[in-house]
Amino acid sequence: MSDVTNARATLDQLWKPGCDFLGSRYAILGGAMSWVSERNLVSAISNAGGFGVIACGAMEPERLEEEIVATQALTDKPFGVNLITMHPKLDALVDVCLAHKVQHVVLAGGVPTGATIRRVRDGGARVMGFAPALALGKRLVKLGIEALVIEGSEAGGHVGPVSLNVLAQEILPNITEVPVFVAGGLGRGDAVLSYLEQGAAGGQFGTVFAASKESIAHERFKEAFRRGNARDAVMSVQLDERFPVIPVRGLSNAATRHFMKHQADVIERFRKGEIEREAAQLEIEHFWAGALKRAVIEGDVENGSMMAGQSVGMVKEIRPVADIISTLVDQAVEALQRRERRIHSKSA
């Protein structure tokens, strides 16, 4: 067999557990991004051999049903639905997924209950969850989670405090009962390969797909990604520990700078006794209400929330999803070939 054939066979073997679990050609998941991960992007990822995931976010059950049906009309390949565990109608959303034979449900945005996990599994779907720490990962496995995603702080959107590099070292050697997918800051196939060799089952990509041709994100949003550098994707800053700010990573813009001033003004009013603590917290939290839609859909890249991971620096052009996935696979294969050539040269 040729070097390429051998390398592809090795890659197929490395991510076989992930491919088998997802039912996809490649163990490449699309990150669930609100306003972005909808029928067009999800179906494009699945049709190209990856695994698309609908971002339910704050959708009502009827709206989610509409999105699932529309996605199924665009692809006959497997895809998943990401549900936020804190959604007040979580059970109804699970029922919608099961009624439409969605094969994978991803529970995010909090720790799912054993009852919800059982509800998904008893309904015939596979269930995935997020583990930002080893202890939680082990707990979720005991509760019946069938696969995990470990997402580092390099990711875009809502993130935890630990990098993927550290999470992978902490979790991959110690959770082997279920497939574990890595996420956060991934922009190349050879990077995923390194985690596969540590025991990961596959990789999740968000930022590179948000800037794809099939993404419905506004052209100004995509262009900001194309121009962005890794250092431009910063985490939201908390000014006062009495007023917690949920960590969100996105491109720095006028809104992020204004948010700092907004926090300072609200905190000063609280200090002067002009506003109660609870009201002050709400004012800080409400600053970002509707901000993601403003950026993604309306194209207001200065006053909207530009959620992006640090891999944004690797977005050099707006490309079709199929090209992105093909490149990721080729990069992993080429890395395997280079290593094989180095081994042969040393032994010659």
VOLUM-391561 format. One line per 5 residues: number of its first residue (from 1); their letters; for each residue x, y, z of C-alpha. Coordinates in Angstrom, 1 decimal, decimal comma. Last residue first. Example, Ala and Ser with C-alpha at 12.3 -4.5 7.8 and 13.67 -1.06 7.14 Angstrom:
<recs>
2> SA> 13,7:-1,1:7,1 ~ 12,3:-4,5:7,8
</recs>
This chain:
<recs>
348> ASKSH> 17,9:3,4:6,8 ~ 16,3:3,3:10,3 ~ 16,4:7,0:10,8 ~ 15,0:7,7:7,3 ~ 12,2:5,2:7,8
343> IRRER> 11,1:6,7:11,1 ~ 11,1:10,2:9,6 ~ 9,1:9,1:6,6 ~ 6,5:7,6:8,9 ~ 6,3:10,8:10,9
338> RQLAE> 5,8:12,8:7,8 ~ 3,1:10,4:6,5 ~ 1,2:10,7:9,8 ~ 1,3:14,5:9,7 ~ 0,1:14,3:6,0
333> VAQDV> -2,9:12,2:7,1 ~ -3,9:14,6:9,8 ~ -3,6:17,6:7,5 ~ -5,6:15,8:4,8 ~ -8,4:15,1:7,2
328> LTSII> -8,6:18,8:8,3 ~ -8,4:19,9:4,6 ~ -11,3:17,6:3,6 ~ -13,3:19,0:6,5 ~ -12,7:22,6:5,4
323> DAVPR> -13,3:21,9:1,8 ~ -16,6:20,2:2,5 ~ -17,7:23,1:4,7 ~ -17,2:25,6:1,8 ~ -14,5:28,2:2,4
318> IEKVM> -14,3:31,8:3,8 ~ -10,6:32,6:3,9 ~ -7,7:32,8:6,4 ~ -9,4:31,4:9,5 ~ -6,4:30,2:11,5
313> GVSQG> -6,4:33,2:13,7 ~ -9,9:32,3:14,7 ~ -8,4:29,3:16,5 ~ -8,6:31,5:19,6 ~ -12,3:30,8:19,8
308> AMMSG> -15,0:33,2:18,6 ~ -18,2:34,8:20,0 ~ -18,5:38,3:18,4 ~ -21,2:39,7:20,7 ~ -22,8:42,7:19,0
303> NEVDG> -22,0:46,4:19,2 ~ -19,0:46,5:16,8 ~ -19,7:43,6:14,5 ~ -23,3:44,6:13,8 ~ -23,9:42,0:11,1
298> EIVAR> -27,6:41,7:11,7 ~ -27,6:37,9:11,9 ~ -24,3:37,0:13,7 ~ -23,5:40,3:15,5 ~ -27,0:41,5:16,5
293> KLAGA> -28,0:37,9:17,2 ~ -25,2:37,6:19,7 ~ -26,0:40,9:21,4 ~ -29,6:40,0:22,1 ~ -29,2:40,5:25,8
288> WFHEI> -25,5:41,2:26,4 ~ -26,0:44,1:28,9 ~ -28,7:42,1:30,7 ~ -26,1:40,4:33,0 ~ -24,7:43,7:34,3
283> ELQAA> -28,2:45,1:34,9 ~ -29,3:41,9:36,5 ~ -26,4:42,0:39,0 ~ -27,1:45,6:39,9 ~ -30,8:44,7:40,5
278> EREIE> -29,7:41,9:42,9 ~ -27,2:44,2:44,7 ~ -29,7:47,0:45,3 ~ -29,2:50,4:43,5 ~ -28,4:53,9:44,5
273> GKRFR> -26,5:52,9:47,6 ~ -23,4:54,7:46,6 ~ -21,5:51,5:46,2 ~ -24,3:50,1:44,0 ~ -24,1:53,1:41,8
268> EIVDA> -20,3:52,6:41,5 ~ -20,8:48,9:40,6 ~ -23,3:49,9:37,9 ~ -20,9:52,4:36,4 ~ -17,9:50,1:36,5
263> QHKMF> -19,8:47,3:34,9 ~ -21,0:49,5:32,1 ~ -17,5:50,8:31,6 ~ -16,2:47,3:31,1 ~ -19,1:46,4:28,9
258> HRTAA> -18,3:49,4:26,7 ~ -14,9:47,9:25,9 ~ -16,5:44,5:25,0 ~ -19,2:46,2:23,0 ~ -16,7:48,3:21,0
253> NSLGR> -14,8:45,2:19,9 ~ -12,7:42,4:21,1 ~ -13,4:39,1:19,4 ~ -15,1:36,5:21,6 ~ -14,7:34,4:24,7
248> VPIVP> -17,4:34,3:27,3 ~ -16,8:33,9:31,1 ~ -20,0:34,4:33,0 ~ -19,6:37,6:35,0 ~ -20,0:37,5:38,8
243> FREDL> -20,9:40,6:40,7 ~ -19,5:40,4:44,1 ~ -16,2:39,4:42,5 ~ -15,9:42,8:41,0 ~ -14,5:43,8:37,6
238> QVSMV> -15,2:40,6:35,7 ~ -13,6:40,5:32,2 ~ -15,0:38,8:29,2 ~ -12,5:36,4:27,6 ~ -10,5:37,5:24,6
233> ADRAN> -10,4:36,5:20,9 ~ -8,1:39,2:19,5 ~ -5,0:37,3:20,6 ~ -5,7:34,5:18,1 ~ -5,9:36,9:15,2
228> GRRFA> -8,9:38,2:13,4 ~ -9,2:39,3:9,7 ~ -11,0:36,2:8,6 ~ -13,2:36,2:11,7 ~ -14,2:39,9:11,1
223> EKFRE> -15,0:38,9:7,5 ~ -17,3:36,2:8,7 ~ -19,3:38,6:10,9 ~ -19,4:41,2:8,1 ~ -20,8:38,5:5,8
218> HAISE> -23,6:37,8:8,2 ~ -23,7:34,3:9,7 ~ -25,8:31,9:7,7 ~ -22,9:29,4:7,6 ~ -22,7:27,6:4,3
213> KSAAF> -19,7:29,5:3,1 ~ -17,8:28,8:6,3 ~ -16,9:31,3:9,0 ~ -18,9:29,6:11,8 ~ -17,3:26,3:10,6
208> VTGFQ> -13,8:27,4:11,5 ~ -15,0:28,8:14,8 ~ -16,8:25,7:16,0 ~ -14,8:22,5:15,7 ~ -15,2:19,3:17,8
203> GGAAG> -12,5:16,6:17,7 ~ -12,4:12,8:17,8 ~ -12,2:9,7:20,0 ~ -9,4:11,0:22,2 ~ -6,9:8,5:23,5
198> QELYS> -3,6:10,4:23,5 ~ -3,0:9,5:19,9 ~ -6,4:11,0:19,0 ~ -5,2:14,2:20,8 ~ -2,2:14,5:18,6
193> LVADG> -4,3:13,8:15,5 ~ -6,7:16,6:16,4 ~ -3,7:19,0:16,2 ~ -2,8:17,5:12,8 ~ -6,3:18,2:11,5
188> RGLGG> -6,0:22,0:12,1 ~ -8,1:24,7:13,7 ~ -8,8:23,4:17,2 ~ -8,9:26,2:19,9 ~ -11,4:24,3:22,1
183> AVFVP> -12,7:20,8:21,7 ~ -11,8:17,2:22,4 ~ -14,1:14,2:22,1 ~ -14,1:11,5:24,7 ~ -15,6:8,1:23,8
178> VETIN> -16,8:6,1:26,8 ~ -15,1:3,7:29,3 ~ -11,7:5,2:28,8 ~ -11,8:8,1:31,3 ~ -8,5:8,3:33,2
173> PLIEQ> -5,9:8,7:30,5 ~ -8,0:11,2:28,5 ~ -9,1:13,3:31,5 ~ -6,1:15,1:33,1 ~ -3,8:15,3:30,1
168> ALVNL> -6,7:16,3:27,9 ~ -7,9:18,9:30,3 ~ -4,4:20,4:30,5 ~ -4,0:20,9:26,7 ~ -7,7:21,8:26,4
163> SVPGV> -7,0:24,9:28,6 ~ -8,8:25,3:32,0 ~ -11,1:28,2:33,1 ~ -14,4:27,2:31,5 ~ -16,0:28,6:28,4
158> HGGAE> -19,1:30,3:27,2 ~ -18,6:31,4:23,6 ~ -15,4:30,6:21,7 ~ -12,9:27,8:22,7 ~ -9,4:28,4:24,1
153> SGEIV> -10,8:27,7:27,6 ~ -10,8:24,0:26,8 ~ -13,7:21,8:25,9 ~ -13,9:18,2:27,0 ~ -16,8:16,5:25,1
148> LAEIG> -18,1:13,2:26,6 ~ -19,8:10,1:25,4 ~ -22,4:7,6:26,6 ~ -23,6:9,5:29,7 ~ -25,1:7,0:32,1
143> LKVLR> -25,1:8,7:35,5 ~ -21,8:6,9:36,3 ~ -20,3:8,4:33,2 ~ -21,5:11,8:34,3 ~ -19,8:11,4:37,6
138> KGLAL> -16,5:10,4:36,0 ~ -16,6:13,4:33,8 ~ -17,5:15,7:36,7 ~ -14,4:14,4:38,7 ~ -12,1:14,8:35,6
133> APAFG> -13,1:18,5:35,0 ~ -14,8:20,6:32,3 ~ -16,9:17,6:31,3 ~ -19,6:18,1:28,6 ~ -22,4:15,6:27,8
128> MVRAG> -23,5:13,1:25,2 ~ -26,6:10,9:24,9 ~ -27,4:8,3:22,3 ~ -31,1:8,2:21,3 ~ -33,6:5,3:21,7
123> GDRVR> -36,2:6,9:24,0 ~ -34,9:5,0:27,0 ~ -31,5:6,7:26,3 ~ -32,9:10,2:26,3 ~ -35,1:9,8:29,3
118> RITAG> -32,3:8,0:31,2 ~ -30,0:11,0:30,7 ~ -32,8:13,3:31,8 ~ -33,4:11,2:35,0 ~ -29,7:11,1:35,8
113> TPVGG> -29,7:14,8:35,9 ~ -27,7:16,9:33,5 ~ -24,9:19,1:34,8 ~ -25,0:22,6:33,2 ~ -25,0:24,3:29,9
108> ALVVH> -24,9:21,2:27,7 ~ -26,7:17,9:27,0 ~ -26,0:16,6:23,6 ~ -28,7:14,4:22,1 ~ -27,8:11,9:19,4
103> QVKHA> -30,0:9,8:17,1 ~ -32,8:12,3:16,4 ~ -35,7:10,0:15,7 ~ -38,3:12,8:15,2 ~ -40,3:11,9:18,3
98> LCVDV> -37,1:11,5:20,3 ~ -35,9:15,0:19,5 ~ -39,3:16,5:20,3 ~ -39,5:14,5:23,6 ~ -36,1:15,9:24,6
93> LADLK> -37,4:19,4:23,9 ~ -40,5:18,7:26,1 ~ -38,3:17,5:28,9 ~ -36,1:20,6:28,7 ~ -38,9:23,0:28,8
88> PHMTI> -37,4:25,4:31,5 ~ -34,1:25,3:29,7 ~ -31,3:24,8:32,3 ~ -30,0:21,6:30,6 ~ -29,3:23,4:27,4
83> LNVGF> -30,0:21,0:24,5 ~ -27,6:20,3:21,6 ~ -29,2:18,3:18,8 ~ -27,3:15,7:16,8 ~ -26,7:14,7:13,2
78> PKDTL> -26,6:11,5:11,3 ~ -26,7:11,5:7,5 ~ -29,9:11,7:5,4 ~ -29,4:15,4:4,9 ~ -31,3:18,4:3,7
73> AQTAV> -34,9:17,3:4,5 ~ -33,7:16,1:7,9 ~ -32,4:19,6:8,6 ~ -35,8:21,1:7,9 ~ -37,5:18,5:10,2
68> IEEEL> -35,0:19,2:13,0 ~ -35,4:23,0:12,7 ~ -39,2:22,9:12,7 ~ -39,2:20,6:15,8 ~ -36,8:23,1:17,5
63> REPEM> -39,2:25,9:16,9 ~ -42,2:23,9:18,3 ~ -40,2:23,0:21,4 ~ -39,3:26,6:22,1 ~ -35,8:27,7:21,2
58> AGCAI> -33,5:29,2:23,9 ~ -30,4:27,4:22,8 ~ -31,3:24,6:20,4 ~ -27,9:24,5:18,7 ~ -28,2:21,8:16,0
53> VGFGG> -25,2:19,5:15,8 ~ -23,4:18,4:12,6 ~ -21,3:15,3:12,4 ~ -18,6:15,1:9,7 ~ -18,7:13,3:6,4
48> ANSIA> -19,4:16,2:4,1 ~ -23,2:15,6:4,3 ~ -23,0:15,9:8,1 ~ -21,2:19,2:8,0 ~ -23,5:20,7:5,3
43> SVLNR> -26,6:19,5:7,1 ~ -25,6:21,3:10,3 ~ -24,6:24,5:8,4 ~ -27,8:24,8:6,6 ~ -30,2:23,5:9,2
38> ESVWS> -28,9:25,6:12,1 ~ -25,6:25,9:14,0 ~ -25,1:29,7:13,5 ~ -27,8:31,4:15,6 ~ -26,5:29,7:18,7
33> MAGGL> -23,3:27,7:18,1 ~ -23,3:24,0:18,6 ~ -19,8:22,9:17,7 ~ -19,6:20,8:14,6 ~ -18,2:17,4:15,2
28> IAYRS> -15,4:15,7:13,4 ~ -15,0:11,9:14,0 ~ -15,0:11,3:10,2 ~ -17,3:9,1:8,2 ~ -20,2:9,5:10,6
23> GLFDC> -22,2:7,1:12,8 ~ -21,5:9,2:15,8 ~ -20,4:6,3:18,1 ~ -18,7:4,3:15,4 ~ -16,9:7,4:14,1
18> GPKWL> -15,7:8,3:17,6 ~ -14,5:4,7:18,4 ~ -12,9:4,6:14,9 ~ -10,9:7,7:15,5 ~ -7,5:6,1:15,6
13> QDLTA> -8,3:3,3:13,2 ~ -9,4:5,6:10,5 ~ -6,3:7,7:11,0 ~ -4,1:4,6:10,7 ~ -5,9:3,5:7,5
8> RANTV> -5,5:7,1:6,1 ~ -1,8:6,9:6,8 ~ -1,4:3,5:5,2 ~ -3,3:4,7:2,1 ~ -1,2:7,8:1,8
3> DSM> 2,1:6,0:2,2 ~ 1,1:3,6:-0,6 ~ 0,0:0,0:0,0
</recs>
